[in-house]
Amino acid sequence: MIQNKAEDKILSHNLTRNEKYLSLLNNMDHKDVTVGEIAELGHQFMRKEKLHHHFFGGHSLFKNALHLALFSLKLPFEYDNETLLKKPINKNESLEIIKLFERRISERVPVEYLTEEALYLGKPFYVNKHVLVPRSLMNTRFRDFLNGIHWENNRVLDLCTGSGCIGITLALMNPKIKVDLADISLEALEVSKKNIQRYFLHDRVNCIQSDLFENIKEKYDLIITNPPYVTEKEYRACPDEFKNEPKIALTAGEQGLDIINKIIERARNHLNPNGTLIAEVGYTVAKRLKKKYRKVPFQWLNYRKSLQRESVLDTLIRWSGYLDSVFLCKAEGLPKFKV
């Protein structure tokens, strides 16, 4: 039972939030509280604490809060459903929602880690703290990618796979292909396996623990990767939400090139003669790659999508929507690497 006296309950170490939470709960003896009202309370606290939206819900902190409320209540994630927003909730339900708000606010935990689920191209994927929250924007071109591949053995390698969302999405889009999901992290591959199970893809999607190409034995028509490419300086400037994600999946040295250099220089050995390497590297790394590999015929693509709302990080990412961020390169154009 929830006690009526404020001093009997500590819901937040922030005194202002704690008082407002307790006031809300104590007043519920006399006044109904709705889903929309408690979500708005969480939204106000998130704004006051200057949380980063972490690209959730169209960059909306209100949707951050509302999603957590709907998740806690086991209600559909229908943000504009007036019937859901006006649904009254009881004290115990409110308390569980408040606990989620506090983790989101005080620990800066991304929404997707709290719910253990993220949407990628509209499909749900299991996630936890061992993988990045899926947000690669090259998925807007997946159909084009698949249509442009010269298929010989119908094999795809998703390198630095994390949750497996890229490779699994491609497998769902093309039932003829077989996909290997490779990652250095065993914990990440456990997440990938759960997502393979979720979509019943055991016969076509496989996990390989590998430091890049170390344990890769096959040749592929397509190698696709969203590797770590954040510089150490960029990482230090990131909001705390990003620092709750695995650093190994984000950073790649002082120039952001440590991982992608190895991929570019070794990928040809693991591609069929007419195979293709596709990588998302962000526009700052793209500039460095163009300078470093002047003779490599990269085909550069932008994201086809601009982002909204403005922190410094948001502005950089918004502009990256108009700049080169993803490259394609045929096997014959890649450097020859001597083993």
Summary of the structure (lengths in Angstrom):
residues: 339
radius of gyration: 22.5
end to end distance: 66.4
largest distance: 75.8
contacts: 1114
relative contact order: 0.10
helix: 45%
strand: 15%
